[in-house]
Amino acid sequence: MIESYSSILRIRRSVFEEVAKLAYEGDYSRIEEIPYQMLNGHAKYRESIFLERAIVAERIRLAIGLPVRSADEHAPISKGIEDAMITKRFYEPPLVNVIDFACNACPTDSYHVTDACEGCLANPCANVCPKNAIKIQNGVSHINQELCIKCGRCLDVCPYKAIVHRQRPCEKACGMHAIESDEFGRAKINYSKCVSCGMCLVNCPFGAIADKSQIFQIIQSIKANDEVYAIMAPAFVGQFGPKVNLKTIDDAMGQLGFKGVYEVSIGADLCTYEEAQDFLENVPSKLNFMGTSCCPSWSVMAKMEFPEYKDHISMALTPMVLTARLVKKEHPNCKVVFVGPCSAKKLEASRSSVRSDVDFVLTFEELMGMFTAKKVDFTKLKEKPLQNITTADGRGFAVAGGVAQAVVNTIKKTNPDREIKVASAQGLENCRKLLKDAVAGKYDGYLLEGMACPHGCISGAGTLSLANKTKGMVEVSKREATKKNVTESEFLDRLHSLEK
């Protein structure tokens, strides 16, 4: 989730631009020069310019799809680049990585007394502590960390707000509790828990976490004259400024070498229809509740932590997959690039359990790197008539509540007397609580919408624009749609063929 522009964002986006330039130009010998071009002179962000360049070097490798290295490895940045110079999907797992020598080894979950403590006579902090972990020493409170159970009662009662709760930002952002510590106190990802939502990488204040990209391979495919089509997630509106919109995106992508562009909201319409049918058929006769399917991090978390309820998550194919299959029906020899806000879509596209028909995945940040590398002038883009083949409900998938609302609207069209109760949550911690309550019987008969990112897809890890701004642009795109409800989609008769 992008809150403000920072030096970390600047570096991350510059890396995407430089990798895109490298791929378009084809002169891979200059890869070793990139950290020196990006960071010259004296250190700006860390104690050493050499450390800054080393971190950028690892970011370059990750953006190419290569594995991150430890500080002990001595090799050129380009080591392994021959394996990455291919025209198909490439990266060695894991997707999300910690650059260990960039990590600040931030303090983990703990409560501390600050200098604001006045040593008051009431000592409410010590009085409420259930483990007697707080003692008054030299007139001020002290917390014994070995006894502290991190209940937070002391923080709540301190009249001077002198007690602070310190949390490692990446750990706090991770709703899967997948951030642990190595022997040096640095962040380490437990991949058995990680669902690649990307919240850790955008919340690390030191820019020590990054995911792998497919920019390099996409450009290789374009240069090989492959027929490459982009499918754009509904959250793309507003990401690249007001000049890049539904009428101009085709020209913008064409300048990068793409053959054409489709809206993923086409697939959102089909996904909505399928989920509406699933709900009507199964709830409550066969299932107590049903969860939506489109957010991969939510879906994987639900099936991972509540395996006995995995059939309560809709089996409908996601909008990305349905759109990709539609494109390949129309262009059998093409390659499909999903462009969206989400890191987890990279894993969804490559999973073996469902044929995705998605060849590559780009985030909006990564696509912006390609635009910058090719010097695409957004003020000179040519417009083409809006096709309006998707619906307002499908475009609403980008915003929290939009998926469930689309399903409800569809059910109301065919079953106007049916009452549909909805509960939703954003952020995996809240999604887990939602499921726990559902399993306990609180949401019998409900449709549950889960989104890993706050505010929905418009706050994904790969976004460029602030959520409230994007939400406004999504509303504009919905108003521009001449078709409002999924039942009006001209592609519904193709749904059965796409499911095969």
Secondary structure as a PSIPRED ss2 file (coil, helix, strand):
# PSIPRED VFORMAT (PSIPRED V4.0)

   1 M C   1.000  0.000  0.000
   2 I C   1.000  0.000  0.000
   3 E C   1.000  0.000  0.000
   4 S C   1.000  0.000  0.000
   5 Y C   1.000  0.000  0.000
   6 S C   1.000  0.000  0.000
   7 S H   0.000  1.000  0.000
   8 I H   0.000  1.000  0.000
   9 L H   0.000  1.000  0.000
  10 R H   0.000  1.000  0.000
  11 I H   0.000  1.000  0.000
  12 R H   0.000  1.000  0.000
  13 R H   0.000  1.000  0.000
  14 S H   0.000  1.000  0.000
  15 V H   0.000  1.000  0.000
  16 F H   0.000  1.000  0.000
  17 E H   0.000  1.000  0.000
  18 E H   0.000  1.000  0.000
  19 V H   0.000  1.000  0.000
  20 A H   0.000  1.000  0.000
  21 K H   0.000  1.000  0.000
  22 L H   0.000  1.000  0.000
  23 A H   0.000  1.000  0.000
  24 Y H   0.000  1.000  0.000
  25 E H   0.000  1.000  0.000
  26 G C   1.000  0.000  0.000
  27 D C   1.000  0.000  0.000
  28 Y H   0.000  1.000  0.000
  29 S H   0.000  1.000  0.000
  30 R H   0.000  1.000  0.000
  31 I H   0.000  1.000  0.000
  32 E H   0.000  1.000  0.000
  33 E H   0.000  1.000  0.000
  34 I H   0.000  1.000  0.000
  35 P H   0.000  1.000  0.000
  36 Y H   0.000  1.000  0.000
  37 Q H   0.000  1.000  0.000
  38 M H   0.000  1.000  0.000
  39 L C   1.000  0.000  0.000
  40 N C   1.000  0.000  0.000
  41 G C   1.000  0.000  0.000
  42 H C   1.000  0.000  0.000
  43 A C   1.000  0.000  0.000
  44 K C   1.000  0.000  0.000
  45 Y C   1.000  0.000  0.000
  46 R C   1.000  0.000  0.000
  47 E C   1.000  0.000  0.000
  48 S C   1.000  0.000  0.000
  49 I H   0.000  1.000  0.000
  50 F H   0.000  1.000  0.000
  51 L H   0.000  1.000  0.000
  52 E H   0.000  1.000  0.000
  53 R H   0.000  1.000  0.000
  54 A H   0.000  1.000  0.000
  55 I H   0.000  1.000  0.000
  56 V H   0.000  1.000  0.000
  57 A H   0.000  1.000  0.000
  58 E H   0.000  1.000  0.000
  59 R H   0.000  1.000  0.000
  60 I H   0.000  1.000  0.000
  61 R H   0.000  1.000  0.000
  62 L H   0.000  1.000  0.000
  63 A H   0.000  1.000  0.000
  64 I H   0.000  1.000  0.000
  65 G C   1.000  0.000  0.000
  66 L C   1.000  0.000  0.000
  67 P C   1.000  0.000  0.000
  68 V C   1.000  0.000  0.000
  69 R C   1.000  0.000  0.000
  70 S C   1.000  0.000  0.000
  71 A C   1.000  0.000  0.000
  72 D C   1.000  0.000  0.000
  73 E C   1.000  0.000  0.000
  74 H C   1.000  0.000  0.000
  75 A C   1.000  0.000  0.000
  76 P C   1.000  0.000  0.000
  77 I C   1.000  0.000  0.000
  78 S C   1.000  0.000  0.000
  79 K C   1.000  0.000  0.000
  80 G C   1.000  0.000  0.000
  81 I H   0.000  1.000  0.000
  82 E H   0.000  1.000  0.000
  83 D H   0.000  1.000  0.000
  84 A H   0.000  1.000  0.000
  85 M C   1.000  0.000  0.000
  86 I C   1.000  0.000  0.000
  87 T C   1.000  0.000  0.000
  88 K C   1.000  0.000  0.000
  89 R C   1.000  0.000  0.000
  90 F C   1.000  0.000  0.000
  91 Y C   1.000  0.000  0.000
  92 E C   1.000  0.000  0.000
  93 P C   1.000  0.000  0.000
  94 P C   1.000  0.000  0.000
  95 L C   1.000  0.000  0.000
  96 V E   0.000  0.000  1.000
  97 N E   0.000  0.000  1.000
  98 V E   0.000  0.000  1.000
  99 I C   1.000  0.000  0.000
 100 D H   0.000  1.000  0.000
 101 F H   0.000  1.000  0.000
 102 A H   0.000  1.000  0.000
 103 C C   1.000  0.000  0.000
 104 N C   1.000  0.000  0.000
 105 A C   1.000  0.000  0.000
 106 C C   1.000  0.000  0.000
 107 P C   1.000  0.000  0.000
 108 T C   1.000  0.000  0.000
 109 D C   1.000  0.000  0.000
 110 S E   0.000  0.000  1.000
 111 Y E   0.000  0.000  1.000
 112 H E   0.000  0.000  1.000
 113 V E   0.000  0.000  1.000
 114 T C   1.000  0.000  0.000
 115 D C   1.000  0.000  0.000
 116 A C   1.000  0.000  0.000
 117 C C   1.000  0.000  0.000
 118 E C   1.000  0.000  0.000
 119 G C   1.000  0.000  0.000
 120 C C   1.000  0.000  0.000
 121 L C   1.000  0.000  0.000
 122 A C   1.000  0.000  0.000
 123 N C   1.000  0.000  0.000
 124 P H   0.000  1.000  0.000
 125 C H   0.000  1.000  0.000
 126 A H   0.000  1.000  0.000
 127 N H   0.000  1.000  0.000
 128 V H   0.000  1.000  0.000
 129 C C   1.000  0.000  0.000
 130 P C   1.000  0.000  0.000
 131 K C   1.000  0.000  0.000
 132 N C   1.000  0.000  0.000
 133 A C   1.000  0.000  0.000
 134 I E   0.000  0.000  1.000
 135 K E   0.000  0.000  1.000
 136 I E   0.000  0.000  1.000
 137 Q E   0.000  0.000  1.000
 138 N C   1.000  0.000  0.000
 139 G C   1.000  0.000  0.000
 140 V E   0.000  0.000  1.000
 141 S E   0.000  0.000  1.000
 142 H E   0.000  0.000  1.000
 143 I E   0.000  0.000  1.000
 144 N C   1.000  0.000  0.000
 145 Q C   1.000  0.000  0.000
 146 E C   1.000  0.000  0.000
 147 L C   1.000  0.000  0.000
 148 C C   1.000  0.000  0.000
 149 I C   1.000  0.000  0.000
 150 K C   1.000  0.000  0.000
 151 C C   1.000  0.000  0.000
 152 G C   1.000  0.000  0.000
 153 R H   0.000  1.000  0.000
 154 C H   0.000  1.000  0.000
 155 L H   0.000  1.000  0.000
 156 D H   0.000  1.000  0.000
 157 V H   0.000  1.000  0.000
 158 C C   1.000  0.000  0.000
 159 P C   1.000  0.000  0.000
 160 Y C   1.000  0.000  0.000
 161 K C   1.000  0.000  0.000
 162 A C   1.000  0.000  0.000
 163 I E   0.000  0.000  1.000
 164 V E   0.000  0.000  1.000
 165 H E   0.000  0.000  1.000
 166 R E   0.000  0.000  1.000
 167 Q C   1.000  0.000  0.000
 168 R C   1.000  0.000  0.000
 169 P H   0.000  1.000  0.000
 170 C H   0.000  1.000  0.000
 171 E H   0.000  1.000  0.000
 172 K H   0.000  1.000  0.000
 173 A H   0.000  1.000  0.000
 174 C C   1.000  0.000  0.000
 175 G C   1.000  0.000  0.000
 176 M C   1.000  0.000  0.000
 177 H C   1.000  0.000  0.000
 178 A C   1.000  0.000  0.000
 179 I E   0.000  0.000  1.000
 180 E E   0.000  0.000  1.000
 181 S E   0.000  0.000  1.000
 182 D C   1.000  0.000  0.000
 183 E C   1.000  0.000  0.000
 184 F C   1.000  0.000  0.000
 185 G C   1.000  0.000  0.000
 186 R C   1.000  0.000  0.000
 187 A E   0.000  0.000  1.000
 188 K E   0.000  0.000  1.000
 189 I E   0.000  0.000  1.000
 190 N C   1.000  0.000  0.000
 191 Y C   1.000  0.000  0.000
 192 S C   1.000  0.000  0.000
 193 K C   1.000  0.000  0.000
 194 C C   1.000  0.000  0.000
 195 V C   1.000  0.000  0.000
 196 S C   1.000  0.000  0.000
 197 C C   1.000  0.000  0.000
 198 G C   1.000  0.000  0.000
 199 M H   0.000  1.000  0.000
 200 C H   0.000  1.000  0.000
 201 L H   0.000  1.000  0.000
 202 V H   0.000  1.000  0.000
 203 N H   0.000  1.000  0.000
 204 C C   1.000  0.000  0.000
 205 P C   1.000  0.000  0.000
 206 F C   1.000  0.000  0.000
 207 G C   1.000  0.000  0.000
 208 A C   1.000  0.000  0.000
 209 I E   0.000  0.000  1.000
 210 A E   0.000  0.000  1.000
 211 D E   0.000  0.000  1.000
 212 K C   1.000  0.000  0.000
 213 S C   1.000  0.000  0.000
 214 Q C   1.000  0.000  0.000
 215 I H   0.000  1.000  0.000
 216 F H   0.000  1.000  0.000
 217 Q H   0.000  1.000  0.000
 218 I H   0.000  1.000  0.000
 219 I H   0.000  1.000  0.000
 220 Q H   0.000  1.000  0.000
 221 S H   0.000  1.000  0.000
 222 I H   0.000  1.000  0.000
 223 K H   0.000  1.000  0.000
 224 A C   1.000  0.000  0.000
 225 N C   1.000  0.000  0.000
 226 D C   1.000  0.000  0.000
 227 E C   1.000  0.000  0.000
 228 V E   0.000  0.000  1.000
 229 Y E   0.000  0.000  1.000
 230 A E   0.000  0.000  1.000
 231 I E   0.000  0.000  1.000
 232 M E   0.000  0.000  1.000
 233 A C   1.000  0.000  0.000
 234 P H   0.000  1.000  0.000
 235 A H   0.000  1.000  0.000
 236 F H   0.000  1.000  0.000
 237 V C   1.000  0.000  0.000
 238 G C   1.000  0.000  0.000
 239 Q C   1.000  0.000  0.000
 240 F C   1.000  0.000  0.000
 241 G C   1.000  0.000  0.000
 242 P C   1.000  0.000  0.000
 243 K C   1.000  0.000  0.000
 244 V C   1.000  0.000  0.000
 245 N C   1.000  0.000  0.000
 246 L C   1.000  0.000  0.000
 247 K C   1.000  0.000  0.000
 248 T C   1.000  0.000  0.000
 249 I H   0.000  1.000  0.000
 250 D H   0.000  1.000  0.000
 251 D H   0.000  1.000  0.000
 252 A H   0.000  1.000  0.000
 253 M H   0.000  1.000  0.000
 254 G H   0.000  1.000  0.000
 255 Q C   1.000  0.000  0.000
 256 L C   1.000  0.000  0.000
 257 G C   1.000  0.000  0.000
 258 F C   1.000  0.000  0.000
 259 K C   1.000  0.000  0.000
 260 G E   0.000  0.000  1.000
 261 V E   0.000  0.000  1.000
 262 Y E   0.000  0.000  1.000
 263 E E   0.000  0.000  1.000
 264 V C   1.000  0.000  0.000
 265 S H   0.000  1.000  0.000
 266 I H   0.000  1.000  0.000
 267 G H   0.000  1.000  0.000
 268 A H   0.000  1.000  0.000
 269 D H   0.000  1.000  0.000
 270 L H   0.000  1.000  0.000
 271 C H   0.000  1.000  0.000
 272 T H   0.000  1.000  0.000
 273 Y H   0.000  1.000  0.000
 274 E H   0.000  1.000  0.000
 275 E H   0.000  1.000  0.000
 276 A H   0.000  1.000  0.000
 277 Q H   0.000  1.000  0.000
 278 D H   0.000  1.000  0.000
 279 F H   0.000  1.000  0.000
 280 L H   0.000  1.000  0.000
 281 E H   0.000  1.000  0.000
 282 N H   0.000  1.000  0.000
 283 V C   1.000  0.000  0.000
 284 P C   1.000  0.000  0.000
 285 S C   1.000  0.000  0.000
 286 K C   1.000  0.000  0.000
 287 L C   1.000  0.000  0.000
 288 N C   1.000  0.000  0.000
 289 F C   1.000  0.000  0.000
 290 M E   0.000  0.000  1.000
 291 G E   0.000  0.000  1.000
 292 T C   1.000  0.000  0.000
 293 S C   1.000  0.000  0.000
 294 C C   1.000  0.000  0.000
 295 C C   1.000  0.000  0.000
 296 P H   0.000  1.000  0.000
 297 S H   0.000  1.000  0.000
 298 W H   0.000  1.000  0.000
 299 S H   0.000  1.000  0.000
 300 V H   0.000  1.000  0.000
 301 M H   0.000  1.000  0.000
 302 A H   0.000  1.000  0.000
 303 K H   0.000  1.000  0.000
 304 M H   0.000  1.000  0.000
 305 E H   0.000  1.000  0.000
 306 F C   1.000  0.000  0.000
 307 P H   0.000  1.000  0.000
 308 E H   0.000  1.000  0.000
 309 Y H   0.000  1.000  0.000
 310 K H   0.000  1.000  0.000
 311 D H   0.000  1.000  0.000
 312 H H   0.000  1.000  0.000
 313 I E   0.000  0.000  1.000
 314 S C   1.000  0.000  0.000
 315 M C   1.000  0.000  0.000
 316 A C   1.000  0.000  0.000
 317 L C   1.000  0.000  0.000
 318 T C   1.000  0.000  0.000
 319 P H   0.000  1.000  0.000
 320 M H   0.000  1.000  0.000
 321 V H   0.000  1.000  0.000
 322 L H   0.000  1.000  0.000
 323 T H   0.000  1.000  0.000
 324 A H   0.000  1.000  0.000
 325 R H   0.000  1.000  0.000
 326 L H   0.000  1.000  0.000
 327 V H   0.000  1.000  0.000
 328 K H   0.000  1.000  0.000
 329 K H   0.000  1.000  0.000
 330 E H   0.000  1.000  0.000
 331 H C   1.000  0.000  0.000
 332 P C   1.000  0.000  0.000
 333 N C   1.000  0.000  0.000
 334 C C   1.000  0.000  0.000
 335 K E   0.000  0.000  1.000
 336 V E   0.000  0.000  1.000
 337 V E   0.000  0.000  1.000
 338 F E   0.000  0.000  1.000
 339 V E   0.000  0.000  1.000
 340 G E   0.000  0.000  1.000
 341 P C   1.000  0.000  0.000
 342 C C   1.000  0.000  0.000
 343 S C   1.000  0.000  0.000
 344 A H   0.000  1.000  0.000
 345 K H   0.000  1.000  0.000
 346 K H   0.000  1.000  0.000
 347 L H   0.000  1.000  0.000
 348 E H   0.000  1.000  0.000
 349 A H   0.000  1.000  0.000
 350 S H   0.000  1.000  0.000
 351 R C   1.000  0.000  0.000
 352 S C   1.000  0.000  0.000
 353 S C   1.000  0.000  0.000
 354 V C   1.000  0.000  0.000
 355 R C   1.000  0.000  0.000
 356 S C   1.000  0.000  0.000
 357 D C   1.000  0.000  0.000
 358 V C   1.000  0.000  0.000
 359 D C   1.000  0.000  0.000
 360 F E   0.000  0.000  1.000
 361 V E   0.000  0.000  1.000
 362 L E   0.000  0.000  1.000
 363 T E   0.000  0.000  1.000
 364 F H   0.000  1.000  0.000
 365 E H   0.000  1.000  0.000
 366 E H   0.000  1.000  0.000
 367 L H   0.000  1.000  0.000
 368 M H   0.000  1.000  0.000
 369 G H   0.000  1.000  0.000
 370 M H   0.000  1.000  0.000
 371 F H   0.000  1.000  0.000
 372 T H   0.000  1.000  0.000
 373 A H   0.000  1.000  0.000
 374 K C   1.000  0.000  0.000
 375 K C   1.000  0.000  0.000
 376 V C   1.000  0.000  0.000
 377 D C   1.000  0.000  0.000
 378 F H   0.000  1.000  0.000
 379 T H   0.000  1.000  0.000
 380 K H   0.000  1.000  0.000
 381 L C   1.000  0.000  0.000
 382 K C   1.000  0.000  0.000
 383 E C   1.000  0.000  0.000
 384 K C   1.000  0.000  0.000
 385 P C   1.000  0.000  0.000
 386 L C   1.000  0.000  0.000
 387 Q C   1.000  0.000  0.000
 388 N C   1.000  0.000  0.000
 389 I C   1.000  0.000  0.000
 390 T C   1.000  0.000  0.000
 391 T E   0.000  0.000  1.000
 392 A H   0.000  1.000  0.000
 393 D H   0.000  1.000  0.000
 394 G H   0.000  1.000  0.000
 395 R H   0.000  1.000  0.000
 396 G H   0.000  1.000  0.000
 397 F H   0.000  1.000  0.000
 398 A H   0.000  1.000  0.000
 399 V C   1.000  0.000  0.000
 400 A C   1.000  0.000  0.000
 401 G C   1.000  0.000  0.000
 402 G H   0.000  1.000  0.000
 403 V H   0.000  1.000  0.000
 404 A H   0.000  1.000  0.000
 405 Q H   0.000  1.000  0.000
 406 A H   0.000  1.000  0.000
 407 V H   0.000  1.000  0.000
 408 V H   0.000  1.000  0.000
 409 N H   0.000  1.000  0.000
 410 T H   0.000  1.000  0.000
 411 I H   0.000  1.000  0.000
 412 K H   0.000  1.000  0.000
 413 K H   0.000  1.000  0.000
 414 T H   0.000  1.000  0.000
 415 N C   1.000  0.000  0.000
 416 P C   1.000  0.000  0.000
 417 D C   1.000  0.000  0.000
 418 R C   1.000  0.000  0.000
 419 E C   1.000  0.000  0.000
 420 I C   1.000  0.000  0.000
 421 K E   0.000  0.000  1.000
 422 V E   0.000  0.000  1.000
 423 A E   0.000  0.000  1.000
 424 S E   0.000  0.000  1.000
 425 A E   0.000  0.000  1.000
 426 Q E   0.000  0.000  1.000
 427 G C   1.000  0.000  0.000
 428 L H   0.000  1.000  0.000
 429 E H   0.000  1.000  0.000
 430 N H   0.000  1.000  0.000
 431 C H   0.000  1.000  0.000
 432 R H   0.000  1.000  0.000
 433 K H   0.000  1.000  0.000
 434 L H   0.000  1.000  0.000
 435 L H   0.000  1.000  0.000
 436 K H   0.000  1.000  0.000
 437 D H   0.000  1.000  0.000
 438 A H   0.000  1.000  0.000
 439 V H   0.000  1.000  0.000
 440 A C   1.000  0.000  0.000
 441 G C   1.000  0.000  0.000
 442 K C   1.000  0.000  0.000
 443 Y C   1.000  0.000  0.000
 444 D C   1.000  0.000  0.000
 445 G C   1.000  0.000  0.000
 446 Y E   0.000  0.000  1.000
 447 L E   0.000  0.000  1.000
 448 L E   0.000  0.000  1.000
 449 E E   0.000  0.000  1.000
 450 G E   0.000  0.000  1.000
 451 M E   0.000  0.000  1.000
 452 A C   1.000  0.000  0.000
 453 C C   1.000  0.000  0.000
 454 P C   1.000  0.000  0.000
 455 H C   1.000  0.000  0.000
 456 G C   1.000  0.000  0.000
 457 C H   0.000  1.000  0.000
 458 I H   0.000  1.000  0.000
 459 S H   0.000  1.000  0.000
 460 G C   1.000  0.000  0.000
 461 A C   1.000  0.000  0.000
 462 G C   1.000  0.000  0.000
 463 T C   1.000  0.000  0.000
 464 L C   1.000  0.000  0.000
 465 S C   1.000  0.000  0.000
 466 L C   1.000  0.000  0.000
 467 A H   0.000  1.000  0.000
 468 N H   0.000  1.000  0.000
 469 K H   0.000  1.000  0.000
 470 T H   0.000  1.000  0.000
 471 K H   0.000  1.000  0.000
 472 G H   0.000  1.000  0.000
 473 M H   0.000  1.000  0.000
 474 V H   0.000  1.000  0.000
 475 E H   0.000  1.000  0.000
 476 V H   0.000  1.000  0.000
 477 S H   0.000  1.000  0.000
 478 K H   0.000  1.000  0.000
 479 R H   0.000  1.000  0.000
 480 E H   0.000  1.000  0.000
 481 A C   1.000  0.000  0.000
 482 T C   1.000  0.000  0.000
 483 K E   0.000  0.000  1.000
 484 K C   1.000  0.000  0.000
 485 N C   1.000  0.000  0.000
 486 V H   0.000  1.000  0.000
 487 T H   0.000  1.000  0.000
 488 E H   0.000  1.000  0.000
 489 S C   1.000  0.000  0.000
 490 E C   1.000  0.000  0.000
 491 F C   1.000  0.000  0.000
 492 L H   0.000  1.000  0.000
 493 D H   0.000  1.000  0.000
 494 R H   0.000  1.000  0.000
 495 L H   0.000  1.000  0.000
 496 H H   0.000  1.000  0.000
 497 S H   0.000  1.000  0.000
 498 L H   0.000  1.000  0.000
 499 E C   1.000  0.000  0.000
 500 K C   1.000  0.000  0.000
